[in-house]
């Protein structure tokens, strides 16, 4: 039996913005540029930047890169 290791094909992309809408716009632009990408997971969070004491929003996407998008 052959076992495939799909985890070796995964990549991570992080988006950070001062607003939730800003993160959404960044994700939309990225997804439009990579239409064949399969997203395996998405984490959306907010945090306070310790250096500026301002609220930031972040999204972390785990995805499988597509050979069609790697040009």
PDB file of N, CA, C, O and CB in Angstrom:
ATOM      1  N   UNK A   1       0.847  -1.184   0.000  1.00  0.00           N
ATOM      2  CA  UNK A   1       0.000   0.000   0.000  1.00  0.00           C
ATOM      3  C   UNK A   1       0.887   1.240   0.000  1.00  0.00           C
ATOM      4  O   UNK A   1       1.821   1.339   0.795  1.00  0.00           O
ATOM      5  CB  UNK A   1      -0.960   0.002   1.224  1.00  0.00           C
ATOM      6  N   UNK A   2       0.601   2.160  -0.868  1.00  0.00           N
ATOM      7  CA  UNK A   2       1.363   3.406  -0.957  1.00  0.00           C
ATOM      8  C   UNK A   2       0.662   4.481  -0.133  1.00  0.00           C
ATOM      9  O   UNK A   2      -0.537   4.712  -0.288  1.00  0.00           O
ATOM     10  CB  UNK A   2       1.521   3.861  -2.441  1.00  0.00           C
ATOM     11  N   UNK A   3       1.421   5.135   0.744  1.00  0.00           N
ATOM     12  CA  UNK A   3       0.867   6.196   1.587  1.00  0.00           C
ATOM     13  C   UNK A   3       1.351   7.535   1.049  1.00  0.00           C
ATOM     14  O   UNK A   3       2.553   7.746   0.888  1.00  0.00           O
ATOM     15  CB  UNK A   3       1.282   6.011   3.088  1.00  0.00           C
ATOM     16  N   UNK A   4       0.432   8.424   0.777  1.00  0.00           N
ATOM     17  CA  UNK A   4       0.782   9.750   0.271  1.00  0.00           C
ATOM     18  C   UNK A   4       0.850  10.739   1.422  1.00  0.00           C
ATOM     19  O   UNK A   4       0.009  10.717   2.321  1.00  0.00           O
ATOM     20  CB  UNK A   4      -0.238  10.222  -0.788  1.00  0.00           C
ATOM     21  N   UNK A   5       1.838  11.592   1.392  1.00  0.00           N
ATOM     22  CA  UNK A   5       1.993  12.608   2.426  1.00  0.00           C
ATOM     23  C   UNK A   5       1.565  13.962   1.860  1.00  0.00           C
ATOM     24  O   UNK A   5       2.376  14.694   1.294  1.00  0.00           O
ATOM     25  CB  UNK A   5       3.462  12.660   2.944  1.00  0.00           C
ATOM     26  N   UNK A   6       0.285  14.281   2.021  1.00  0.00           N
ATOM     27  CA  UNK A   6      -0.227  15.536   1.484  1.00  0.00           C
ATOM     28  C   UNK A   6       0.240  16.738   2.292  1.00  0.00           C
ATOM     29  O   UNK A   6       0.244  17.857   1.778  1.00  0.00           O
ATOM     30  CB  UNK A   6      -1.737  15.505   1.442  1.00  0.00           C
ATOM     31  N   UNK A   7       0.630  16.531   3.538  1.00  0.00           N
ATOM     32  CA  UNK A   7       1.068  17.648   4.375  1.00  0.00           C
ATOM     33  C   UNK A   7       2.299  18.328   3.797  1.00  0.00           C
ATOM     34  O   UNK A   7       2.509  19.518   4.029  1.00  0.00           O
ATOM     35  CB  UNK A   7       1.359  17.168   5.791  1.00  0.00           C
ATOM     36  N   UNK A   8       3.108  17.602   3.056  1.00  0.00           N
ATOM     37  CA  UNK A   8       4.308  18.215   2.475  1.00  0.00           C
ATOM     38  C   UNK A   8       3.947  19.201   1.366  1.00  0.00           C
ATOM     39  O   UNK A   8       4.778  20.016   0.965  1.00  0.00           O
ATOM     40  CB  UNK A   8       5.248  17.133   1.927  1.00  0.00           C
ATOM     41  N   UNK A   9       2.724  19.130   0.875  1.00  0.00           N
ATOM     42  CA  UNK A   9       2.276  20.018  -0.191  1.00  0.00           C
ATOM     43  C   UNK A   9       1.523  21.238   0.325  1.00  0.00           C
ATOM     44  O   UNK A   9       1.007  22.019  -0.475  1.00  0.00           O
ATOM     45  CB  UNK A   9       1.404  19.260  -1.148  1.00  0.00           C
ATOM     46  N   UNK A  10       1.446  21.420   1.627  1.00  0.00           N
ATOM     47  CA  UNK A  10       0.678  22.531   2.182  1.00  0.00           C
ATOM     48  C   UNK A  10       1.544  23.773   2.355  1.00  0.00           C
ATOM     49  O   UNK A  10       2.754  23.690   2.567  1.00  0.00           O
ATOM     50  CB  UNK A  10       0.064  22.132   3.522  1.00  0.00           C
ATOM     51  N   UNK A  11       0.896  24.916   2.258  1.00  0.00           N
ATOM     52  CA  UNK A  11       1.557  26.202   2.462  1.00  0.00           C
ATOM     53  C   UNK A  11       0.667  27.061   3.356  1.00  0.00           C
ATOM     54  O   UNK A  11      -0.515  26.773   3.540  1.00  0.00           O
ATOM     55  CB  UNK A  11       1.846  26.919   1.097  1.00  0.00           C
ATOM     56  N   UNK A  12       1.248  28.104   3.899  1.00  0.00           N
ATOM     57  CA  UNK A  12       0.522  28.997   4.805  1.00  0.00           C
ATOM     58  C   UNK A  12       0.666  30.430   4.309  1.00  0.00           C
ATOM     59  O   UNK A  12       1.743  30.852   3.888  1.00  0.00           O
ATOM     60  CB  UNK A  12       1.047  28.863   6.269  1.00  0.00           C
ATOM     61  N   UNK A  13      -0.428  31.163   4.366  1.00  0.00           N
ATOM     62  CA  UNK A  13      -0.450  32.576   3.974  1.00  0.00           C
ATOM     63  C   UNK A  13      -1.133  33.355   5.088  1.00  0.00           C
ATOM     64  O   UNK A  13      -2.183  32.946   5.584  1.00  0.00           O
ATOM     65  CB  UNK A  13      -1.189  32.788   2.596  1.00  0.00           C
ATOM     66  N   UNK A  14      -0.538  34.475   5.483  1.00  0.00           N
ATOM     67  CA  UNK A  14      -1.086  35.303   6.555  1.00  0.00           C
ATOM     68  C   UNK A  14      -1.460  36.677   6.010  1.00  0.00           C
ATOM     69  O   UNK A  14      -0.721  37.271   5.225  1.00  0.00           O
ATOM     70  CB  UNK A  14      -0.073  35.439   7.717  1.00  0.00           C
ATOM     71  N   UNK A  15      -2.611  37.168   6.437  1.00  0.00           N
ATOM     72  CA  UNK A  15      -3.095  38.497   6.046  1.00  0.00           C
ATOM     73  C   UNK A  15      -3.347  39.289   7.319  1.00  0.00           C
ATOM     74  O   UNK A  15      -3.977  38.781   8.247  1.00  0.00           O
ATOM     75  CB  UNK A  15      -4.401  38.406   5.165  1.00  0.00           C
ATOM     76  N   UNK A  16      -2.864  40.526   7.378  1.00  0.00           N
ATOM     77  CA  UNK A  16      -3.046  41.376   8.558  1.00  0.00           C
ATOM     78  C   UNK A  16      -3.527  42.744   8.104  1.00  0.00           C
ATOM     79  O   UNK A  16      -3.033  43.297   7.121  1.00  0.00           O
ATOM     80  CB  UNK A  16      -1.724  41.498   9.381  1.00  0.00           C
ATOM     81  N   UNK A  17      -4.504  43.287   8.840  1.00  0.00           N
ATOM     82  CA  UNK A  17      -5.040  44.612   8.520  1.00  0.00           C
ATOM     83  C   UNK A  17      -5.585  45.251   9.792  1.00  0.00           C
ATOM     84  O   UNK A  17      -5.804  44.580  10.801  1.00  0.00           O
ATOM     85  CB  UNK A  17      -6.151  44.520   7.429  1.00  0.00           C
ATOM     86  N   UNK A  18      -5.794  46.541   9.722  1.00  0.00           N
ATOM     87  CA  UNK A  18      -6.361  47.275  10.858  1.00  0.00           C
ATOM     88  C   UNK A  18      -7.867  47.065  10.982  1.00  0.00           C
ATOM     89  O   UNK A  18      -8.468  47.453  11.984  1.00  0.00           O
ATOM     90  CB  UNK A  18      -6.061  48.762  10.723  1.00  0.00           C
ATOM     91  N   UNK A  19      -8.483  46.446   9.959  1.00  0.00           N
ATOM     92  CA  UNK A  19      -9.924  46.219  10.012  1.00  0.00           C
ATOM     93  C   UNK A  19     -10.253  44.834   9.478  1.00  0.00           C
ATOM     94  O   UNK A  19      -9.500  44.272   8.683  1.00  0.00           O
ATOM     95  CB  UNK A  19     -10.679  47.299   9.212  1.00  0.00           C
ATOM     96  N   UNK A  20     -11.368  44.294   9.912  1.00  0.00           N
ATOM     97  CA  UNK A  20     -11.820  42.996   9.420  1.00  0.00           C
ATOM     98  C   UNK A  20     -12.121  43.068   7.918  1.00  0.00           C
ATOM     99  O   UNK A  20     -11.830  42.133   7.173  1.00  0.00           O
ATOM    100  CB  UNK A  20     -13.069  42.528  10.199  1.00  0.00           C
ATOM    101  N   UNK A  21     -12.696  44.169   7.495  1.00  0.00           N
ATOM    102  CA  UNK A  21     -12.993  44.348   6.070  1.00  0.00           C
ATOM    103  C   UNK A  21     -11.707  44.395   5.251  1.00  0.00           C
ATOM    104  O   UNK A  21     -11.672  43.915   4.118  1.00  0.00           O
ATOM    105  CB  UNK A  21     -13.810  45.634   5.846  1.00  0.00           C
ATOM    106  N   UNK A  22     -10.661  44.966   5.818  1.00  0.00           N
ATOM    107  CA  UNK A  22      -9.371  45.021   5.133  1.00  0.00           C
ATOM    108  C   UNK A  22      -8.786  43.638   4.920  1.00  0.00           C
ATOM    109  O   UNK A  22      -8.215  43.357   3.866  1.00  0.00           O
ATOM    110  CB  UNK A  22      -8.395  45.874   5.918  1.00  0.00           C
ATOM    111  N   UNK A  23      -8.926  42.763   5.926  1.00  0.00           N
ATOM    112  CA  UNK A  23      -8.450  41.383   5.786  1.00  0.00           C
ATOM    113  C   UNK A  23      -9.258  40.673   4.707  1.00  0.00           C
ATOM    114  O   UNK A  23      -8.701  39.935   3.894  1.00  0.00           O
ATOM    115  CB  UNK A  23      -8.554  40.619   7.137  1.00  0.00           C
ATOM    116  N   UNK A  24     -10.565  40.894   4.699  1.00  0.00           N
ATOM    117  CA  UNK A  24     -11.414  40.273   3.684  1.00  0.00           C
ATOM    118  C   UNK A  24     -10.999  40.705   2.273  1.00  0.00           C
ATOM    119  O   UNK A  24     -10.952  39.882   1.360  1.00  0.00           O
ATOM    120  CB  UNK A  24     -12.885  40.629   3.933  1.00  0.00           C
ATOM    121  N   UNK A  25     -10.704  41.976   2.101  1.00  0.00           N
ATOM    122  CA  UNK A  25     -10.264  42.477   0.795  1.00  0.00           C
ATOM    123  C   UNK A  25      -8.944  41.841   0.375  1.00  0.00           C
ATOM    124  O   UNK A  25      -8.773  41.484  -0.790  1.00  0.00           O
ATOM    125  CB  UNK A  25     -10.121  44.001   0.830  1.00  0.00           C
ATOM    126  N   UNK A  26      -8.013  41.696   1.313  1.00  0.00           N
ATOM    127  CA  UNK A  26      -6.728  41.070   1.006  1.00  0.00           C
ATOM    128  C   UNK A  26      -6.906  39.609   0.585  1.00  0.00           C
ATOM    129  O   UNK A  26      -6.282  39.148  -0.370  1.00  0.00           O
ATOM    130  CB  UNK A  26      -5.795  41.156   2.219  1.00  0.00           C
ATOM    131  N   UNK A  27      -7.759  38.896   1.306  1.00  0.00           N
ATOM    132  CA  UNK A  27      -8.021  37.498   0.971  1.00  0.00           C
ATOM    133  C   UNK A  27      -8.680  37.395  -0.401  1.00  0.00           C
ATOM    134  O   UNK A  27      -8.289  36.557  -1.213  1.00  0.00           O
ATOM    135  CB  UNK A  27      -8.911  36.840   2.045  1.00  0.00           C
ATOM    136  N   UNK A  28      -9.670  38.233  -0.666  1.00  0.00           N
ATOM    137  CA  UNK A  28     -10.354  38.203  -1.965  1.00  0.00           C
ATOM    138  C   UNK A  28      -9.393  38.456  -3.115  1.00  0.00           C
ATOM    139  O   UNK A  28      -9.448  37.764  -4.132  1.00  0.00           O
ATOM    140  CB  UNK A  28     -11.474  39.237  -1.997  1.00  0.00           C
ATOM    141  N   UNK A  29      -8.510  39.442  -2.965  1.00  0.00           N
ATOM    142  CA  UNK A  29      -7.537  39.747  -4.023  1.00  0.00           C
ATOM    143  C   UNK A  29      -6.589  38.570  -4.240  1.00  0.00           C
ATOM    144  O   UNK A  29      -6.272  38.219  -5.376  1.00  0.00           O
ATOM    145  CB  UNK A  29      -6.732  41.018  -3.672  1.00  0.00           C
ATOM    146  N   UNK A  30      -6.141  37.968  -3.145  1.00  0.00           N
ATOM    147  CA  UNK A  30      -5.223  36.824  -3.251  1.00  0.00           C
ATOM    148  C   UNK A  30      -5.908  35.638  -3.921  1.00  0.00           C
ATOM    149  O   UNK A  30      -5.324  34.989  -4.789  1.00  0.00           O
ATOM    150  CB  UNK A  30      -4.705  36.415  -1.858  1.00  0.00           C
ATOM    151  N   UNK A  31      -7.165  35.351  -3.511  1.00  0.00           N
ATOM    152  CA  UNK A  31      -7.889  34.226  -4.086  1.00  0.00           C
ATOM    153  C   UNK A  31      -8.193  34.438  -5.579  1.00  0.00           C
ATOM    154  O   UNK A  31      -8.194  33.484  -6.356  1.00  0.00           O
ATOM    155  CB  UNK A  31      -9.186  33.999  -3.316  1.00  0.00           C
ATOM    156  N   UNK A  32      -8.446  35.670  -5.965  1.00  0.00           N
ATOM    157  CA  UNK A  32      -8.680  35.946  -7.385  1.00  0.00           C
ATOM    158  C   UNK A  32      -7.420  35.702  -8.217  1.00  0.00           C
ATOM    159  O   UNK A  32      -7.507  35.327  -9.386  1.00  0.00           O
ATOM    160  CB  UNK A  32      -9.158  37.390  -7.573  1.00  0.00           C
ATOM    161  N   UNK A  33      -6.254  35.915  -7.610  1.00  0.00           N
ATOM    162  CA  UNK A  33      -5.003  35.696  -8.337  1.00  0.00           C
ATOM    163  C   UNK A  33      -4.610  34.222  -8.370  1.00  0.00           C
ATOM    164  O   UNK A  33      -3.714  33.844  -9.125  1.00  0.00           O
ATOM    165  CB  UNK A  33      -3.885  36.511  -7.708  1.00  0.00           C
ATOM    166  N   UNK A  34      -5.264  33.380  -7.562  1.00  0.00           N
ATOM    167  CA  UNK A  34      -4.962  31.950  -7.488  1.00  0.00           C
ATOM    168  C   UNK A  34      -6.271  31.148  -7.518  1.00  0.00           C
ATOM    169  O   UNK A  34      -6.657  30.552  -6.512  1.00  0.00           O
ATOM    170  CB  UNK A  34      -4.143  31.622  -6.198  1.00  0.00           C
ATOM    171  N   UNK A  35      -6.944  31.136  -8.660  1.00  0.00           N
ATOM    172  CA  UNK A  35      -8.277  30.517  -8.721  1.00  0.00           C
ATOM    173  C   UNK A  35      -8.287  29.006  -8.529  1.00  0.00           C
ATOM    174  O   UNK A  35      -9.346  28.445  -8.249  1.00  0.00           O
ATOM    175  CB  UNK A  35      -8.906  30.833 -10.029  1.00  0.00           C
ATOM    176  N   UNK A  36      -7.161  28.329  -8.667  1.00  0.00           N
ATOM    177  CA  UNK A  36      -7.122  26.870  -8.560  1.00  0.00           C
ATOM    178  C   UNK A  36      -6.604  26.387  -7.211  1.00  0.00           C
ATOM    179  O   UNK A  36      -6.286  25.208  -7.054  1.00  0.00           O
ATOM    180  CB  UNK A  36      -6.262  26.301  -9.658  1.00  0.00           C
ATOM    181  N   UNK A  37      -6.518  27.285  -6.241  1.00  0.00           N
ATOM    182  CA  UNK A  37      -5.989  26.940  -4.928  1.00  0.00           C
ATOM    183  C   UNK A  37      -7.061  26.281  -4.067  1.00  0.00           C
ATOM    184  O   UNK A  37      -8.201  26.741  -4.010  1.00  0.00           O
ATOM    185  CB  UNK A  37      -5.440  28.186  -4.228  1.00  0.00           C
ATOM    186  N   UNK A  38      -6.675  25.195  -3.399  1.00  0.00           N
ATOM    187  CA  UNK A  38      -7.573  24.498  -2.487  1.00  0.00           C
ATOM    188  C   UNK A  38      -7.231  24.920  -1.062  1.00  0.00           C
ATOM    189  O   UNK A  38      -6.125  24.663  -0.589  1.00  0.00           O
ATOM    190  CB  UNK A  38      -7.465  22.945  -2.657  1.00  0.00           C
ATOM    191  N   UNK A  39      -8.164  25.562  -0.381  1.00  0.00           N
ATOM    192  CA  UNK A  39      -7.951  26.011   0.997  1.00  0.00           C
ATOM    193  C   UNK A  39      -8.320  24.878   1.943  1.00  0.00           C
ATOM    194  O   UNK A  39      -9.434  24.356   1.907  1.00  0.00           O
ATOM    195  CB  UNK A  39      -8.787  27.293   1.311  1.00  0.00           C
ATOM    196  N   UNK A  40      -7.358  24.506   2.798  1.00  0.00           N
ATOM    197  CA  UNK A  40      -7.567  23.422   3.757  1.00  0.00           C
ATOM    198  C   UNK A  40      -8.061  23.941   5.098  1.00  0.00           C
ATOM    199  O   UNK A  40      -8.773  23.233   5.810  1.00  0.00           O
ATOM    200  CB  UNK A  40      -6.282  22.639   3.952  1.00  0.00           C
ATOM    201  N   UNK A  41      -7.695  25.167   5.451  1.00  0.00           N
ATOM    202  CA  UNK A  41      -8.102  25.704   6.742  1.00  0.00           C
ATOM    203  C   UNK A  41      -7.988  27.213   6.780  1.00  0.00           C
ATOM    204  O   UNK A  41      -7.180  27.809   6.067  1.00  0.00           O
ATOM    205  CB  UNK A  41      -7.272  25.098   7.849  1.00  0.00           C
ATOM    206  N   UNK A  42      -8.810  27.825   7.624  1.00  0.00           N
ATOM    207  CA  UNK A  42      -8.816  29.278   7.770  1.00  0.00           C
ATOM    208  C   UNK A  42      -9.013  29.616   9.236  1.00  0.00           C
ATOM    209  O   UNK A  42      -9.935  29.119   9.883  1.00  0.00           O
ATOM    210  CB  UNK A  42      -9.926  29.934   6.894  1.00  0.00           C
ATOM    211  N   UNK A  43      -8.150  30.453   9.745  1.00  0.00           N
ATOM    212  CA  UNK A  43      -8.264  30.933  11.126  1.00  0.00           C
ATOM    213  C   UNK A  43      -8.334  32.452  11.062  1.00  0.00           C
ATOM    214  O   UNK A  43      -7.471  33.092  10.460  1.00  0.00           O
ATOM    215  CB  UNK A  43      -7.051  30.445  12.027  1.00  0.00           C
ATOM    216  N   UNK A  44      -9.341  33.019  11.670  1.00  0.00           N
ATOM    217  CA  UNK A  44      -9.508  34.475  11.700  1.00  0.00           C
ATOM    218  C   UNK A  44      -9.436  34.912  13.152  1.00  0.00           C
ATOM    219  O   UNK A  44     -10.128  34.358  14.006  1.00  0.00           O
ATOM    220  CB  UNK A  44     -10.866  34.923  11.036  1.00  0.00           C
ATOM    221  N   UNK A  45      -8.603  35.900  13.435  1.00  0.00           N
ATOM    222  CA  UNK A  45      -8.414  36.326  14.815  1.00  0.00           C
ATOM    223  C   UNK A  45      -8.150  37.825  14.889  1.00  0.00           C
ATOM    224  O   UNK A  45      -7.817  38.463  13.890  1.00  0.00           O
ATOM    225  CB  UNK A  45      -7.263  35.554  15.459  1.00  0.00           C
ATOM    226  N   UNK A  46      -8.302  38.362  16.067  1.00  0.00           N
ATOM    227  CA  UNK A  46      -7.931  39.754  16.304  1.00  0.00           C
ATOM    228  C   UNK A  46      -6.970  39.772  17.489  1.00  0.00           C
ATOM    229  O   UNK A  46      -7.039  38.924  18.379  1.00  0.00           O
ATOM    230  CB  UNK A  46      -9.199  40.658  16.574  1.00  0.00           C
ATOM    231  N   UNK A  47      -6.088  40.739  17.482  1.00  0.00           N
ATOM    232  CA  UNK A  47      -5.085  40.847  18.535  1.00  0.00           C
ATOM    233  C   UNK A  47      -4.688  42.310  18.706  1.00  0.00           C
ATOM    234  O   UNK A  47      -4.927  43.137  17.826  1.00  0.00           O
ATOM    235  CB  UNK A  47      -3.843  39.973  18.211  1.00  0.00           C
ATOM    236  N   UNK A  48      -4.097  42.609  19.819  1.00  0.00           N
ATOM    237  CA  UNK A  48      -3.589  43.960  20.067  1.00  0.00           C
ATOM    238  C   UNK A  48      -2.091  43.957  19.776  1.00  0.00           C
ATOM    239  O   UNK A  48      -1.337  43.163  20.339  1.00  0.00           O
ATOM    240  CB  UNK A  48      -3.883  44.427  21.546  1.00  0.00           C
ATOM    241  N   UNK A  49      -1.678  44.845  18.900  1.00  0.00           N
ATOM    242  CA  UNK A  49      -0.263  44.989  18.583  1.00  0.00           C
ATOM    243  C   UNK A  49       0.438  45.586  19.799  1.00  0.00           C
ATOM    244  O   UNK A  49       0.106  46.704  20.192  1.00  0.00           O
ATOM    245  CB  UNK A  49      -0.050  45.880  17.313  1.00  0.00           C
ATOM    246  N   UNK A  50       1.399  44.883  20.413  1.00  0.00           N
ATOM    247  CA  UNK A  50       2.027  45.380  21.637  1.00  0.00           C
ATOM    248  C   UNK A  50       2.836  46.660  21.444  1.00  0.00           C
ATOM    249  O   UNK A  50       3.005  47.435  22.386  1.00  0.00           O
ATOM    250  CB  UNK A  50       2.915  44.323  22.202  1.00  0.00           C
ATOM    251  N   UNK A  51       3.333  46.885  20.237  1.00  0.00           N
ATOM    252  CA  UNK A  51       4.147  48.087  20.025  1.00  0.00           C
ATOM    253  C   UNK A  51       3.304  49.343  19.806  1.00  0.00           C
ATOM    254  O   UNK A  51       3.752  50.453  20.093  1.00  0.00           O
ATOM    255  CB  UNK A  51       5.064  47.883  18.837  1.00  0.00           C
ATOM    256  N   UNK A  52       2.071  49.166  19.291  1.00  0.00           N
ATOM    257  CA  UNK A  52       1.234  50.339  19.011  1.00  0.00           C
ATOM    258  C   UNK A  52      -0.035  50.391  19.861  1.00  0.00           C
ATOM    259  O   UNK A  52      -0.737  51.403  19.871  1.00  0.00           O
ATOM    260  CB  UNK A  52       0.855  50.356  17.551  1.00  0.00           C
ATOM    261  N   UNK A  53      -0.325  49.312  20.567  1.00  0.00           N
ATOM    262  CA  UNK A  53      -1.554  49.183  21.370  1.00  0.00           C
ATOM    263  C   UNK A  53      -2.818  49.336  20.539  1.00  0.00           C
ATOM    264  O   UNK A  53      -3.855  49.754  21.054  1.00  0.00           O
ATOM    265  CB  UNK A  53      -1.560  50.215  22.480  1.00  0.00           C
ATOM    266  N   UNK A  54      -2.739  49.002  19.259  1.00  0.00           N
ATOM    267  CA  UNK A  54      -3.901  49.084  18.382  1.00  0.00           C
ATOM    268  C   UNK A  54      -4.391  47.686  18.026  1.00  0.00           C
ATOM    269  O   UNK A  54      -3.611  46.738  17.943  1.00  0.00           O
ATOM    270  CB  UNK A  54      -3.564  49.877  17.106  1.00  0.00           C
ATOM    271  N   UNK A  55      -5.699  47.581  17.819  1.00  0.00           N
ATOM    272  CA  UNK A  55      -6.319  46.318  17.440  1.00  0.00           C
ATOM    273  C   UNK A  55      -5.987  45.998  15.988  1.00  0.00           C
ATOM    274  O   UNK A  55      -6.103  46.856  15.113  1.00  0.00           O
ATOM    275  CB  UNK A  55      -7.849  46.372  17.650  1.00  0.00           C
ATOM    276  N   UNK A  56      -5.574  44.762  15.739  1.00  0.00           N
ATOM    277  CA  UNK A  56      -5.300  44.297  14.385  1.00  0.00           C
ATOM    278  C   UNK A  56      -6.092  43.018  14.138  1.00  0.00           C
ATOM    279  O   UNK A  56      -6.374  42.256  15.063  1.00  0.00           O
ATOM    280  CB  UNK A  56      -3.774  44.061  14.167  1.00  0.00           C
ATOM    281  N   UNK A  57      -6.439  42.801  12.896  1.00  0.00           N
ATOM    282  CA  UNK A  57      -7.154  41.602  12.496  1.00  0.00           C
ATOM    283  C   UNK A  57      -6.235  40.782  11.599  1.00  0.00           C
ATOM    284  O   UNK A  57      -5.490  41.329  10.786  1.00  0.00           O
ATOM    285  CB  UNK A  57      -8.493  41.953  11.769  1.00  0.00           C
ATOM    286  N   UNK A  58      -6.297  39.484  11.756  1.00  0.00           N
ATOM    287  CA  UNK A  58      -5.440  38.606  10.965  1.00  0.00           C
ATOM    288  C   UNK A  58      -6.217  37.382  10.521  1.00  0.00           C
ATOM    289  O   UNK A  58      -7.126  36.912  11.206  1.00  0.00           O
ATOM    290  CB  UNK A  58      -4.197  38.190  11.765  1.00  0.00           C
ATOM    291  N   UNK A  59      -5.840  36.885   9.368  1.00  0.00           N
ATOM    292  CA  UNK A  59      -6.367  35.626   8.862  1.00  0.00           C
ATOM    293  C   UNK A  59      -5.172  34.784   8.445  1.00  0.00           C
ATOM    294  O   UNK A  59      -4.244  35.274   7.802  1.00  0.00           O
ATOM    295  CB  UNK A  59      -7.371  35.848   7.665  1.00  0.00           C
ATOM    296  N   UNK A  60      -5.207  33.521   8.816  1.00  0.00           N
ATOM    297  CA  UNK A  60      -4.166  32.581   8.440  1.00  0.00           C
ATOM    298  C   UNK A  60      -4.837  31.495   7.615  1.00  0.00           C
ATOM    299  O   UNK A  60      -5.775  30.839   8.067  1.00  0.00           O
ATOM    300  CB  UNK A  60      -3.425  31.987   9.698  1.00  0.00           C
ATOM    301  N   UNK A  61      -4.342  31.321   6.408  1.00  0.00           N
ATOM    302  CA  UNK A  61      -4.911  30.326   5.499  1.00  0.00           C
ATOM    303  C   UNK A  61      -3.883  29.221   5.270  1.00  0.00           C
ATOM    304  O   UNK A  61      -2.723  29.487   4.955  1.00  0.00           O
ATOM    305  CB  UNK A  61      -5.336  30.979   4.145  1.00  0.00           C
ATOM    306  N   UNK A  62      -4.329  27.988   5.433  1.00  0.00           N
ATOM    307  CA  UNK A  62      -3.527  26.820   5.062  1.00  0.00           C
ATOM    308  C   UNK A  62      -4.100  26.337   3.743  1.00  0.00           C
ATOM    309  O   UNK A  62      -5.298  26.077   3.629  1.00  0.00           O
ATOM    310  CB  UNK A  62      -3.555  25.678   6.181  1.00  0.00           C
ATOM    311  N   UNK A  63      -3.231  26.221   2.748  1.00  0.00           N
ATOM    312  CA  UNK A  63      -3.727  25.868   1.424  1.00  0.00           C
ATOM    313  C   UNK A  63      -2.782  24.911   0.719  1.00  0.00           C
ATOM    314  O   UNK A  63      -1.623  24.747   1.100  1.00  0.00           O
ATOM    315  CB  UNK A  63      -3.925  27.118   0.582  1.00  0.00           C
ATOM    316  N   UNK A  64      -3.311  24.292  -0.308  1.00  0.00           N
ATOM    317  CA  UNK A  64      -2.530  23.407  -1.151  1.00  0.00           C
ATOM    318  C   UNK A  64      -2.275  24.145  -2.461  1.00  0.00           C
ATOM    319  O   UNK A  64      -3.204  24.386  -3.232  1.00  0.00           O
ATOM    320  CB  UNK A  64      -3.262  22.035  -1.390  1.00  0.00           C
ATOM    321  N   UNK A  65      -1.015  24.505  -2.714  1.00  0.00           N
ATOM    322  CA  UNK A  65      -0.723  25.234  -3.953  1.00  0.00           C
ATOM    323  C   UNK A  65      -1.083  24.397  -5.186  1.00  0.00           C
ATOM    324  O   UNK A  65      -0.935  23.175  -5.192  1.00  0.00           O
ATOM    325  CB  UNK A  65       0.766  25.631  -4.000  1.00  0.00           C
ATOM    326  N   UNK A  66      -1.544  25.066  -6.196  1.00  0.00           N
ATOM    327  CA  UNK A  66      -1.915  24.406  -7.437  1.00  0.00           C
ATOM    328  C   UNK A  66      -0.782  24.529  -8.437  1.00  0.00           C
ATOM    329  O   UNK A  66      -0.177  25.592  -8.573  1.00  0.00           O
ATOM    330  CB  UNK A  66      -3.212  24.999  -8.010  1.00  0.00           C
ATOM    331  N   UNK A  67      -0.497  23.451  -9.130  1.00  0.00           N
ATOM    332  CA  UNK A  67       0.532  23.488 -10.179  1.00  0.00           C
ATOM    333  C   UNK A  67       0.126  24.461 -11.276  1.00  0.00           C
ATOM    334  O   UNK A  67       0.991  25.034 -11.939  1.00  0.00           O
ATOM    335  CB  UNK A  67       0.765  22.079 -10.774  1.00  0.00           C
ATOM    336  N   UNK A  68      -1.169  24.658 -11.478  1.00  0.00           N
ATOM    337  CA  UNK A  68      -1.650  25.569 -12.514  1.00  0.00           C
ATOM    338  C   UNK A  68      -1.360  27.016 -12.168  1.00  0.00           C
ATOM    339  O   UNK A  68      -1.221  27.849 -13.063  1.00  0.00           O
ATOM    340  CB  UNK A  68      -3.136  25.382 -12.730  1.00  0.00           C
ATOM    341  N   UNK A  69      -1.264  27.336 -10.855  1.00  0.00           N
ATOM    342  CA  UNK A  69      -1.021  28.708 -10.433  1.00  0.00           C
ATOM    343  C   UNK A  69       0.451  29.045 -10.282  1.00  0.00           C
ATOM    344  O   UNK A  69       0.796  30.208 -10.078  1.00  0.00           O
ATOM    345  CB  UNK A  69      -1.716  28.964  -9.146  1.00  0.00           C
ATOM    346  N   UNK A  70       1.325  28.056 -10.379  1.00  0.00           N
ATOM    347  CA  UNK A  70       2.749  28.294 -10.177  1.00  0.00           C
ATOM    348  C   UNK A  70       3.410  28.576 -11.522  1.00  0.00           C
ATOM    349  O   UNK A  70       3.938  27.685 -12.187  1.00  0.00           O
ATOM    350  CB  UNK A  70       3.420  27.083  -9.479  1.00  0.00           C
ATOM    351  N   UNK A  71       3.361  29.841 -11.890  1.00  0.00           N
ATOM    352  CA  UNK A  71       3.957  30.229 -13.186  1.00  0.00           C
ATOM    353  C   UNK A  71       4.919  31.371 -12.980  1.00  0.00           C
ATOM    354  O   UNK A  71       5.526  31.847 -13.939  1.00  0.00           O
ATOM    355  CB  UNK A  71       2.866  30.631 -14.212  1.00  0.00           C
TER     356      UNK A  71
END
